[in-house]
Every structure is written in C-alpha cells, then in structure tokens.
C-alpha cells in the first residue's frame, strides 16, 4: 500500500489511549467494569478535546453504563451531529480495509420507493445484475415504502443474517432473491468514463469514500484520464460521506496539479485548550514521492455533482480547491454541512472514540458552512438511470453547462430537490451502505 493510515476526516488522527484515570469508583469498593472505565476516560477526554467542551451539559458520568450512553447525554445539540463511539475493530475494518458487514448497496427514498443508488462489485446483488435504478418492494414479505420499514426489515449487521428481497427492475420486471449478509469489500470508485463534450475530453467519475483502498483506484483512473487527454472533470460526490484526510488531499492534488504543490489546502483549529494542535494541511509535495500523486490533471475548473449526502472530506475537496481554481461548480443540491473534523482514539483495541475536535477553513479563511456549500444549479437526484447515462439528471445538467455555459436549474432550491437520505449516524453514515 502507498502509505499507512494516519489522518482522517472524519479527519482523524489515531491516538493510542493513555492511562489517564485510576477509575476506582463505585460503592462498597467494587472495582469498575471495563465499560465503566471506558466511560470515565471518555468523559475526561471530552472535557479536554471536544470542540464545544465548554457547552456540554452537566451530567454525572456514573449515571451511564457505557461511552455510547454518555456521549448521547453530553453531545452539544443541535450543532454536533457527528461525534461517535464505535468498536475499534469496526472502525479499522472500514478505514483500513474498506470492509463492512452487509449486503453491499446504497439506497435513497424517492417518490415513496426505496431505490438502489449503487451496488459494490463485491456485493451478492452485483452478481445477480441488480444495480442502480432498481427499487425494493418487499423484504421477507413485508412491504417496504419507508426508511423505518427498511431498517426494521434488514436486521442486525451480523454475518449470516438472511433476507429475501423483492426488487423491481428499471424495465418493470419483479425479481425475488435471497441474500445473506457478509463482509463486503468496497470499491470506492463506483464508476468512471470519459465524455466528448463541446470539443473537449471530459473525465467523469463517481467516488463513494476516501479510505485506504481509494489510493489505488484514484491512481488507476487518473492514469486513464491522463492518457486520454482529459481537459475537464465531472466529479460525482453525491453519495460520498467522507473519509481519510490524506486521501482527500491526494485527490485535490490530482485535480489541481503542480500549481498547488505545497500550498495550504486547509487549516484546522482546535479548542482553546488544544491550540498547539492548530495546523495547516498542505497539498502534496513533489519532494515526498511516497505521497505525491502519480498523475495530475492541472485543471482550472471542476464540476461537482453534489447532494445532501456530500459531506466532510467531500466538502473539503470543494472548499479546499475553491481558492486555487478559476471555478468550482456545484450541481444538484447544497452539500451536507460538516466544516469540522475529529481525532480518533484507540481505546485498548476495544473502542474508537471519535469526538469532534477542530474546525476547518480553506486558505482564504472560509468555513462555518453548517448549512452546506451552496449549489450553483439545483437539480433533483433521480436514481432511475445508471451512472454514465446521459439521461441521468445531474450528469445531464453538467453536460448542458459545459456546452452552453449556463444552467437549467439556477436560482433557489426548488421543492422536492433535497434528497430524503437514510437516517444513518456515526460510522454508519460514513459507510453509507446496507
């Protein structure tokens, strides 16, 4: 692999958890359980590192059984939608190996139906030819027409869970198949091709996440783009909920090229207790060949297909490149709105503690986009057509812009534009698939 996992964004810096408390609490000199120790250590961590530590509700940690319960009690709402606790195994399985337990597909509620937005190549659905544009009607005989019904019917995220699912294809045919949950290896590059638009070669890629396996996928697709003389890029981040900081920076450097070598990409700022951790994140440096992209396009303009699911590292690509490109165009919808990042602590290989710890701004000082980065053209994400199909609504709009220099969906967001996304939180939001 090109490099080891180090920084994420969530924007995470993995830290081995120190022995910070004695934790000899409880009645009758009872020794605390492991979860009680974890809870108390997590509380001390939050008091020191949490971006909004001075706004946390006052609670007695001993009233809560685990770090999970405590976090929900002290989370600062409504601003913090992102801090989470997970198992360390689950965290590393996703970020390092690009794996999770499930069936291997994304979904969105559209027109009262649960549509499939993408299917990973390692998914059993992929082998059956099921993909984007199909929708689910029943699971184990239960009608599925809402997220609540979907998640109840899908069962726990455990290997061996079996479900019989009824699908309708884009042609209107009904298929019923039985699948078993398994470890899914994600391909984060969901689609890539080149288009010929207005006399130019246009690269088009759909990127799901920023994790360790993404490096090789980016190297491969940018080699193709370079070989084919790509002059413009349509970057589809509609289903990209974030990922690793280093991978995000790598992609931005591939897009902008040598002109941004060693320039400030983003800056992050911690709370007043941890200001010594404030730092600039730089575009890649050619003097560090292990992190320098193999292929760079050196573009002056970027078209991004975005949605309410475009979050975190995806937003960082947009915001970080904005000062250096002549134009960064957002088509689809305003992004999610996560201008903050997290450090992640490894708690004795048992828990991953991931509180929000810092704010992010670009080289011009722009951040605080809690309502999302605004779209230039508002176009509904209609999941009936496959990636690369020129009838697909947001791609069609991007092509129209390249041909005419104008939009069909300019102005304020129209009714029905904002996607009704799955109600996922924490690491499940990052994974963004069932």
N, C-alpha and C positions, 0 to 999 in steps of 0.2 A: 504494500500500500504506500501511497505517496507520503503520508505523514500520519502521526498518531493523533487520536482525538485529544484536543487540548481546550479550545474555547468554543463556547456555544452561544446561540441566541435563540434559543432562549437566550441567550447569549451567555453561555455558561462557562464558568471556569470551575473545573472539577477540583475539589479540595478534599483530602483525607480528613475526616472529622477529628479534631483534637479532644483530648480528655479534659473537658472544661469544668465538670462539676463532680462532686462526690455523690450527690443524689441519694444520700441516706435519709430518706423521708418516709413518712407513714407512721401509723400508730403501732404501739407495742414493739418498737424496734424491728418491725418487719423489714426485710430487705426489699427494695423496689424491684419490680419486674423489669425486663429489658425494655418493654414498651414504655414503662413509666420513666426510665432513664432517658430514653429517646425523646419522649415528650418534654422533659425538663431541659434537656440540652437544646432541643429545637427552640424552646421559648427563649433561652439565653441568646441563641443565635439571632432570632428575630429582633430582640431588643438592641442588638449591636448593628446588624447588617441591613435590616429591612428598610427600604427606601422611605417608607412612611412610619417608621418606628415610633415617632412622637405623636401619631394619631391612632395608635392601636387601642382598641377597647381594653379597659382594665378588667382582668379576669384572674381567677385563681387556677393555675395550671392543674392542680391536683383534682379539680372537678372533671377532668377529661381523661379518657382512657388511653389515648394514643396521640401521636403527632398529627394524624389525619383529623381527629376531632378538634384538637387545639387550634389548628390552622383555621378551620371554619369559624371558630369563635373570635379569633383576633385579626382576621383578614379585614383590611380597610376597604369598605364598600362605599360607593359603587366603583371607585377608581381601579381597584385591584381585581381583575378578572383572571389572573394568570398564575399566581403563586400556587405551587402544588407540592405534594409529597407522593412519592411512588416507591415501589421496591427498587433496589439497586439493579437487580437482575433485569427487570422490565426496562429500565432506563437505558442500560448498556446494550441490551438486545436490540433496541430500536436505533440508538445513535451510532453505535459502532458497527453492528452487523446489518442494519436495515431490516430487522425482522420484528414480527409481532404475531400474536395468535388470532386467527380469524378466518374469514372466507376470501378476503382479498379484493374488495371492491369499495369504491366511494359511492355516495348517494346524495340526492337532493330531493326535497319535496317541491314538486312543480305541478300546478293545475290539479291538485288533490291526489297526485300519484307519486310514489317513491321511485324516482328514476335512477338508474345507474349512470354515474358520471365518468367512471373509469374502472378498469379491471387490471390488476397487476398480472404480469406474464406467468408468475408462479401460482396464480390462483386456479383452483379447480374449475371455476367458471370460464376462464380463458380457454381451457382445453375443450370446453363444450361450445365455443363460439359465441358465448354470451358477452356483451360489451355495452359500451355507451349507447344510449338511445333505447335500451330495453327498460321495462319497468316491472316492479314486483306487485303482484295482486294478492297472493296468499303465502303464509308460512305455516306449515303444519296444519293447514286447513283454516287458519284464522285470516280474515280479511285485513289487509294492510293498506291503510289510507292516511296514516299519520306517523310522526316520529315516535310517539308514545307506543303505538301498536307495534312498530318495527322493533324498537329496543326491547320491549317485553317479550316478543316472539323470538328474538335472536338468541337469548340465553346467555350464560356466562362465557367469559373469554378464556375458555379452557380447551385444551386439545381433546378431541374425541366427541365434542358436542355435535350432534347430528340434527340437521333441519331439512325438511322437504319444502322446496320453494317453487311457487308457480310464477312464471315470467310471461310477459307479452313482448314479442319482438317488434322492431320497427315496422315490419310488414303486417303486424296484427295477428300473428300466429301465437298460440298459447303453448308453452312448454313447462313441464314439471320435472324437476330434477332434485335428487337428494345429495347433499354435500355434508362433509364433516370438517369441523374447524381444525386447523393445523397451523404449524409455524409457516408464515408467509414471508418469503424474501421479496422485498420491494424493489421494483425498478423505478427509480425516481424520475427518469426521463420517460414520460408516458408516450410521447410522440415527437417526431422531428421530420421535417421535409423542407424542400426549397420551392419557392414560387417564382414565377416570372411576372412582374407587375410593373407597368409603366416603363418598360425597357430596362428594368433592374432585376438582379437576382436577390430575392428576399428569403432570408432564413426564417423558419417558423419552428418553434419548439415549445413543448408543454412540460413544465417542470413541477414535480409534486412536492419535493422536500430538499433540504440542504443537510445531508448526512454523509458519513464517510464514503459509502459506495458511489456517491454522486460525482466524486472527482473523476473517476474513470469514464463515467457516462459523459461528463462535460468535455473531457479531452477528446473523446471519440467524435462527438457531434460537431465540435468546433474545428476538428481536423477536416471533416466533410465540408463544413461551411467555408473554410479557408480554401480548400481545393476547388470549390465551385464558384469562388469569387463573390461571396455574399457581400452586398452593399448596404442592406437594411436588415433589421431584425424585428420580428414579432415574437415577443416573449410572453407566453401564456402562464400566468401565475394564479389563475382563478382558484385552484384547489391546493395552493401551497401555503400551509400554516406556519412555516418557519423551519428552523434547524440550526446548523452549526455556523458560527461566526466566520471561521476560516473558509468554509465552503462558499458562503455568501460573498465574501471579499474576493475570492478566486473568480467567481462568475463575473462580478463587477469589473475586475481587471481584464478578463477576456473580452468584455464588451467595449471598454473604453480604450484599451491598448496602451502602448508605451507613453502616451502623453500624460498619463496619470501616475506613472511609476513613482512610488514612494511619496505621493501626495496624501493629504489627510482625507480619508474616506468618511469616517465617522468619529465622533468623540463621545465618551461616556462619562457620566458624572454621578458619583455616589453620594450618600447622605453625609451630613457634616461630621459624623464620627469616623468616616472612612474616606475622607477626601484625598488621602495619599494614594488611593487606588484610581483616581481620575486619570484618564489616558486617552491618547489619540490612537485610532485604528487606521493604519496606512494601507493604501493599495499595495499590491505585490511589488517586490524589489527584485530587479534582474540579477543583483549580486547575491541573491539567495535562491539558487536554481531549484532547490527542493520544493519551494513554494511558488515558483514563477510559472505561469500558465504556458503550456506547450504551444498554444495557438491563440492569437489575439486579433480581433477584427478591427479595432481602432475606429469605431463608429462615431458619427456626430449626432445621431438621433436614435431613439429607442421607442418602440411601440409596445406597451404593456397591456395585456388583457387581464383585467382585474375583477374582483368580486368582493363581497363581504368576507370571504374566506381567505383573502390575500392578506397575510399577517406576518408580523415580526420580521424575520430575515427577508421575506419578500418585499416588505415595505422599505427595508433598509437598502435594498438594491435600488429601488426607485429614488428614495430620498438622498442616498449617498452619491448617485450619479448625476442628480439634477444640476449641481453647480458646474459640472465639467462638460456636459453635452449641450449642444445647441437647443435640443428639445427632448423631453421625456413625455410621451403622450400616454394617457391612461384611458382605456376604452372598456366600457362595461359598467362599473359601479365604483363608488368610493371604497377604499380598502377598509380593512377591519379596524385599525386604530390601536396599534401597540407600539408606542415610542419608548419603551422601557425594556430592560433585559434582566437576566437572572444569573447569579452564581449558583452552582450546584455542588452540594457537599455529599460525599460518600460517607454515610454513617455505618461504619463497620460492615460494609458489604450487605447490609440489610435494607437500609432506606436510602433514597435520593431525596435530599431536602433542596427544594428549588424556589426560594423566595425571590420576589422582585427586589433588585438591589441597586439598579442605576438607571439613569435617563440617557437617551440618545439624541444627538443632534448631528446635522451634517456640517460640512466645512464652512458653511455660511451661518451656522448657528440656528438652523431651522429644526424644530422638533415639536413636542407637545401636540402631536396630531392624534389626540384621543378619539376624535370623531372620524378618523381615517384621512388618507390622502385623497383629495377630490378628483373625480373623473372629469375628463375633457369631453367625453361623449357617453351618454347613458343609454346602454343597450341591454335588454334582458338576456340572461344566461339561459337559453333554451336548449336542454340537453338531448334533443331528438336526433341530432346529426353527429357523426363521428368527427374526431379531430382531423383537420386537414380538408374536410368537406367545405367547399366554398359557400355552401348554403348555411353553414353554422354562423349564428348571428354576430358574434363578436369578431370572428375572423373576417366575415363579410364586410363589417364596418372598417376594420383595419385596412383591408384592400381598397375600399372606397376612398379612404383618406389618402393612401399612397397615390391613388390615381388622380384625385381631384384637389387635394389639399384642404378639404372641408369635411364636415361631419353631417350625418343624418340625425344623430342623437344629441346634438349640442344643447346646452342650457341646463335647466334644473332637472333633477331626477323625476322621472315620470312614475305614476302609480304602477306598482307591480314589478318595478325594476329590482329592488333589493331582494336578494336571494333568501329563501327561507332555509337556513343552514341547519344541519344536525346539531342538537344541543349537547355538544361534547365539551369537556373541560380538561385542563391539565395536559398530561402526556397524551391522552386520547385525542385531544384537539390537534396536537402536533402530528400524530399518526394520521388522523383524518380519514380512516377507512374501517370497515367492518370485516 
